[in-house]
Amino acid sequence: MTLTEKLLARAGGKMRVAPGENVWVQVDVLMTHDVCGPGTIGVFHREFGRDAKVWDASRIVIIPDHYIFTADSRSNRNVDLLREFVREQGIRWFYDVIDDPKSVWKFDAAKGQLKRQYGDAFAGVCHTALAAKGHTRPGEVLLGTDSHTCMAGAFNLFATGIGNTDAGFVMGTGKLLLKVPETMRFRLEGALPFGVMAKDAILHVIGEIGFDGATYRAMQFDGEGARSLSMDDRMTIANMAIEAGGKNGIFEFDAKTKAYVDARIRANGTRAAYEPVEADREQKFVYDKTFDLSKIEPTVAKHPDPGQRALARDCGDIALDRAYIGSCTGGKASDFLAFARVVKGKRVKIDTFGVPATPEVVRELQVFQMDGKSAWRVLEEAGVRMTENASCAACLGGPEDTFGRLNRPMNCITATNRNFPGRMGHKDSKVYLASPYTVAASALTGRITDPREHLPSS
């Protein structure tokens, strides 16, 4: 069996499963957030009763992150609905934007978007926070009410997005009926060359198979090239499995996985026991192709979908109005440090917005030194508008006062993960997906630019 098949077999209490088979699986973690959480809670109450209790309060993780730092009253109210549910259910893992469990959340627009407006419990973008807070344990099944839940597959678990109805059912029973997907294998060899990042690799893959090329299929990444990647790199790749229509993305377990997971479990007091899975020697794939990472160049996904692959060096005629770095895919500390390497000592030419994925990333950037200056200061001095309010921000558009939102037609290059029309705001804008390196170089020139032209050689 493949990695995904072995995970679903275990969760279903079976010796073996096969693609196409429907299996009742036991869920280890259910995650929801402020956009889908209230709807999920509504389904739960409707189907199980107003006084019903969730199946296991220790296995539900609630992370407000999408429409947080906005004056929109309904968005603020969504966070309060989550808090009320957490209080009545006794849910431990709630990463609230405020620290007082009896208060209400209201964003103060008068304070502006740049300075911190959250309490100590706030965790930032759900997918990055799940990993950082120790909720991504190898060998488990993690379901979330967000399509990019597949990011957790970087840690050798089955992770996929589900809708509010399914999530409401899971809340009450801890189980869900899932169809076992066919598996596509992407065997990675070599190592990423100068100026190329994991984002380029996954954009290359999606361009190869199309933005619907993995529809309801597992995308398994393995081989020496996969093992050479950092956990941040693996998260970037697994995150965008959904951009090819994938049911889930998944990596093998290794020493890097163990070190990352064990450190987060110790730091946060989450459940320590886990059991990774290894693929069988004999596996059956519906697609099996080898990709040499050393041959990949800086890559861009052009408007209007993630499958519109092009090389950055061939897109120099595309003028830009905005650059953006952030989200679960592009808001990790490593993403910002890569961006900073390109812009250090220079000045961006177009409006450029930076939104760290978590408060932890904010702290890292404010501490990490680059030639005697913090990375945060390097970015600000280059003209990047950096906010301490870690969130999804403009990645999903949001209300008009959302930081970095495209409120008029414009061309934007971004390190986020999706570029369908209207994704980041105005429906007539054009969004180009690229690595933090490419976004940084393009911010300096005002056109899509190959970052190898601007990266220091050492």
CORNORUR-V424293 format. One record per backbone hydrogen bond with DSSP energy under -1.0 kcal/mol. CO is the residue of the C=O (numbers start at 1). NH is the residue of the N-H. Records with the same first field share a line. If there is no record, write none. Layout:
BEGIN
CO=NH  NH
END
This chain:
BEGIN
1=280
2=6
3=7
4=8
5=9
6=10
7=11
8=12
9=14
10=13
11=26
18=21
21=180
23=178
25=176
29=143
30=61
31=145
32=63
33=37
36=40
37=41
38=42
39=43
40=44
41=45
42=46
43=47
44=48
45=49
49=52
56=59
59=30
61=32
62=95
65=392
68=70
72=76
73=77
74=78
76=80
77=81
78=82
79=83
80=84
81=85
82=86
83=87
84=88
85=89
86=90  91
92=94
93=62
94=96
97=119
100=103
108=111
109=112
114=388
125=129
126=130
127=131
128=132
129=133
130=135
131=134
137=140
140=158
141=28  29
142=160
143=31
144=146  162
146=149
148=151
149=152
150=153
151=154
152=155
153=156  251
156=139
158=142
160=144
163=167
164=168
165=169
166=170
167=171
168=172
169=173
170=174
171=55
174=27
176=25
178=23
180=20
182=218
183=286
184=220
185=289
186=222
187=291
188=225
189=293
193=196
197=201
198=202
199=203
200=204
201=205
202=206
203=207
204=208
205=209
206=210
210=213
212=215
214=217
217=247  248
218=184
219=250
220=186
222=188
223=227
224=228
226=229
230=234
231=235
232=236
233=237
234=238
235=239
236=240
238=241
241=244  246
242=245
244=214
245=216
248=219
250=221
254=258
255=259
256=260
257=261
258=262
259=263
260=264
261=265
262=266
263=267
264=268
265=269
287=185
289=187
291=189
292=295
293=296
298=312
300=310
301=433
302=305
305=308
307=309
308=302
310=300
311=314
312=315
315=318
318=448
322=413
323=353
324=415
325=355
327=331
331=357
332=336
333=337
334=338
335=339
336=340
337=341
338=342
339=343
340=344
343=346
351=323
352=385
353=325
354=387
357=125
358=362
359=363
360=364
361=365
362=366
363=367
364=368
365=376
368=375
370=373
373=370
374=378
375=379
376=380
377=381
378=382
379=384
380=383
382=348
384=386
385=354
388=390
392=395
393=396
394=397
396=398
399=402
402=405
405=407
406=426
410=430
411=321  322
412=432
413=324
414=434
420=423
422=425
424=406
426=429
430=412
432=414
433=301
435=439
436=440
437=441
438=442
439=443
440=444
441=445
442=446
443=349  350
446=320
450=453
451=454  455
END
